């Protein structure tokens, strides 16, 4: 084997061909005969040459064939939240169809956001952030194609996302049409601040990540729809878990049911709503006979729960595929078009008219 680290030129000399021929063996195999390419690759393997440096190729072509996804949390969050998993599944599917790769870029645990500035990508997808997050400024500073999912809302940046307030109002109207008059809401973090009391100033002063803005919009939309039908917002029991998890939803719902028992509960995510089902079961509260429960997102577990969960569906997988299409259109210089994101109430076994005592 040739001493030192083998290079493209090393292989070319050993085979007796030009450096371009070796490059074509890796990057443009259609330009060579099968025999020539096989001979080049065999010698390269013998010499320990792994192929052209991807970074160097990116510098030459000015394309990385990779899209970065800026996450709201550390990387484990991407695999723990079912809604995020559905979105990323759709995004990865859309990118794969176009021959592109996906790079997950966390905003936390990232000293001075070096991951953002150094990411070898052609564009970014921002997921559930606030516009003032320092990492967002880093992304915009790179002047690459960008699309946001949910939040942030940034002037001039295409955004994909459902109208959370309007979608949550559909959940409220479904329960109202069933005849419910006593309601509870399970949210997480500080997503309930200022909503029940109508204190918009308090809510606006609270610094929260983008995902909390979405949750507040869902709580607000649900409560406003109740108010429009004559329900006093102050009568709505709003409890918050520490995070968006089934365990947190179960704990929050247990507190609500111990204090007072509404006949209908809205979980601002399916994960939380599944926790409400768990809390009801542990307290012997029948769903939907004694308590109706509605979630939001329509993740896979919603249809498989006992009873199956009524939820506000918003096609997260399709939104992921749309995000891939939009950011790649920008990379290619094509015009961008984002159709309205629709939501609908999928009625299953967890909701019914309130029982008459």
N, C-alpha and C positions, 0 to 999 in steps of 0.2 A: 504493500500500500504506500502511496506517496506520502512522505513525511509532512506533518502539519495538517491543518484543516483543509480538506479538499474544496475546490471552488468549481464554478461552471467551466472556467478555462482549463482547469486540471482535467476534467472529464473530456472536454473537447480534444485536448492533446492526446489523451490515452486512447480515444476512439479513432482519432484521425479525421475529425470533422470540424466544422466551424462552431464557434460559441453560439451562433444563432440556431444551428441545428439542435444543440443540446437544449437551448431555451424552448424551442418549438416542441421538443419531446415532452416537456412538462406543460407548456401553456397553449400550444396550438398543434396537438397531435395529428390533426387532419392534414397538416402540411408535409407529413413524412410518411414513408411507407411503413407498414407494420414491422418489417424486418429491421429497418434502420432504427426505429424507435425502440424496439426490443433490445437491440445491441447497445444503444446509448444507456437505457435504464439498467441493463445488466452490469455494464462497466461502472456506472454510478453507484450501484449497490455495493459492488466489490470494493470501490474506493471509499465507501462510507459517506457519499454525497447524498443529502436528503432532498435536494431540490432548491430552486431559487428562493432567496430570502423574501418572505411575504411583505415585510416592511419596505424592502427595496422595490418590489413590484408595485406596491401601493404608491410609492413616490413617483415612479415612472408613469403610471397610468392615472394618478390622482384619484383613484377609486379604491375603496377598501372592501366593497361588496358586503358591508356589514352595517347594521343599524343599531345604535345604542338605545337602551331603554333606561331612563332615569327613574329609579324607584324611590318611594317615599321613605323607606326604612332600610335596615340592613338586609342582605340577601335572603336570609331565611324567611322573611315576610312574603317573598314572591311565591314560596312553596307552601305556605301555611294558610293563606286566605283563599277560599274557593273561588270568589269573584275574580281576584287577580289571576288565579290559575287559568280560569276560563278565558280571560282577556289575553293573557300571554300565549295560550294555546292557539287562539285565532291569529294573533300577531305572528307567531312562529310559523304557522301554516301558510299565511300569506307571503311571508318572506321566503320560505322554502320553495314555494311555487315559482318565485321569481329568481331562484338561484342565489338568494342572499342569506347571510348569517345574522344572528341576533346576539348582542352583547348586553348583559345585565350590568348596570352601573348604579351602585347604591349611593345615596346622598349622605348616609351616616357612616361613621367610622372611616372617614375619608379625609385625611389631613389636607386642609386647604383645598379640598375638592380636586386634587391632582388627577384622580381617576377620570373626572369629567374633561379636564383640559387635555389629558394625554390619550384619551380613548381614540383608537384608530377606527373611525366610523365615517360614513357618508352623511349621516343625519341622526336626529334624536327623536324619540317619543317620550314625552313627559307624562308621568302618571301621578295624578292626585297630589299636586304640590300647590303651594301658594306662590303667587307671582313674585313676592319679595324674597323668596328663598335664595340664598347666595348661589346655590348650584344652578338655579335658573339663569342668573346673570352670567355664570360661566358658560352655559350652553349658548345663550344668545350672543355672547362675545365671540364665539367661534364662527358665527355667520354661516352656519350650515342649515340645511333644511330641517324644520322642526314641526311637529304636530303635538298637540296636547290631548290627553284623554281625561275627561272629567274636569279637572282643574290642573293648572291655572288657566284663567282667561286672560290672554295677552293680546293686545291690539296687533293685528297683522299676522298672528299665528293661527293657522287652522285648528279648530277644536272639534273633537268628537265626544259626544256625551248626551245622555238623556236629560230632559228637564226634570230634575229630581223633585222639585216642589209639585209640579203638575202630576207627575207619576204617583207620588204619595197621596195626592188628593183623590186619585182613582181608588186607592185602597180605602180611604175614608168613606167615599160614596158607596162602595160595595157594602161596607158594614152598615151604613145608614139605611141603605135599601133593604137590608135584611131585618131592620127594625131595632138595631142597637142604639142605646142612649147613654151608656156608661162605658168609658174608654180609658185605656192605658197605652203608654208608649214605652218601649224599651230601646234605648240608644246606647252609645258608649262614649267614653271621654267626657268632654264638656259640650257634646252636641245638642244638649237640651237648654243651654243657658239662654235666658231672656225670652224663650219662646212662649211658655205658658202664660207669663205675665205680660207679654207684648213689649218687653223691655229691649227694643232693638239696639239701643245705645250700649247696653251691657254686652249683648252678643257681638256687636261690631268691634268692641274694644278687646275682645279675647283673641290672643294670638294662638292660632291652631293650624295644623297642617291641612293641606287641601282636602284630604279625605274627611276631615271634620266639617269643612264647609259643606260638603255634599250631605253629610248626615244632618246638619242643622237645617239644610234646605228641605230634607225629607220630613223632619219633625214639623217644621214651619208649614209646609204644604198640607200635611195631614191635619194639623190643628186649625189652619185657616178654613179648610173645607168643613170642618165640624162647626166652626163659628158661623159660617155662612148658612148653616142649616138650623141655627138657633142654639147650639150647644155652647155652654159657658166654657171658655178655654181654661179657666181656673179649676174646673171640675175634672180636667184630664190629668190622670196620674202619670207623670213622666219620671222614669228612673233610668240611671245610667250605670252601665258596667264599666270596668276599668279598661277594657279593650274589646275588640271585635272577635269574640270567641264564644263557642257554645257554652263553656263553663261560666263565662262572665254573664251571658244572657240568662243562664239558669239561676245564678246568684241574684241578679237584679230582679228577675221576675219573682223569685221567692220573697224578696223584700216587699215587692208590690202586693203580692197575694196575701201576705201576712198583715199588711196595713189595711187594705180594702180590696174588694174583688170586683173589678169591672167585668162586664160581660164580653168585652172584645179588646184584644191587645194587638197593637201594630209593632212588629220588630223592624227596625230600619234596615236590617240585613237579614237574609235567610238564616245565617249562622246564629244571630241573636234570637230569631223566632224559633229555631230548633231548640235553643236553650229554654225558651218559654214553655215549649211542649214538655221538656224534661221536668221543669219545675211544677207544671200542672199535674203531671203523672205522679210525682213524688208526694204531692199533697192530696191526691185522690180527687182532683178536679177533672171532670170529664170534658174532653175536647172532641166535637164542638158542642156537646149537649149543655155544658155549663159555661164554657169559655170558647170564644172564637179567636183564632190566631191567624194573622196575615204577616207574611214576610216581604222581602224585596230583593230581587236579582234573578230568581229562578235558577239557582245552582243545582247540580245533579242530585244532591242529597234531599232537595225539597220534595221531589216526587216520590222518593223512597222512604220518607219518614212515616211514622205511625201516629196519627193519621197523616195521609199525604198533605203537604202544606200548601194552602192557598197563598199566592205570591204575586207581586208585580214583576212581570218578566220584561227584560230589556236586552236580550240577545248579546251577552258579553262576548261570546266567541265571534259573532259577526262584527262587533265593534273592533275587535282585535284585527280581523282581516281588513277592515276598512282603514284602520290606522296604517297598516303595512302599505296598502294601495296609495294612500294620500302622501305618505312620506317618500315613497319611491317615485310617484309622479313629480314631486318637487325636485328630487335628485336628477331626474331625467329632463327637467324643464318643461314638463307638460302642465296644462291648466289643472287646477284642483277643484273638485266638486264634492261637497259633503251633503248627502241626502239627510233629511230629518231622521233622528233616532226615535223609533216608536217604542211605546211601552203599553202593556195591557195586563189586566188582572186575569191570572189563570186560576180559576176556581177549582179547588180540590176539597178534600174531606175535612179540613180544619176550620171551616166556617159554616154557620147555619144561623137561622133566626134565634134570638134569645128565648130561653125556656120560660114559659109563663108559670109563675109560682101560684 
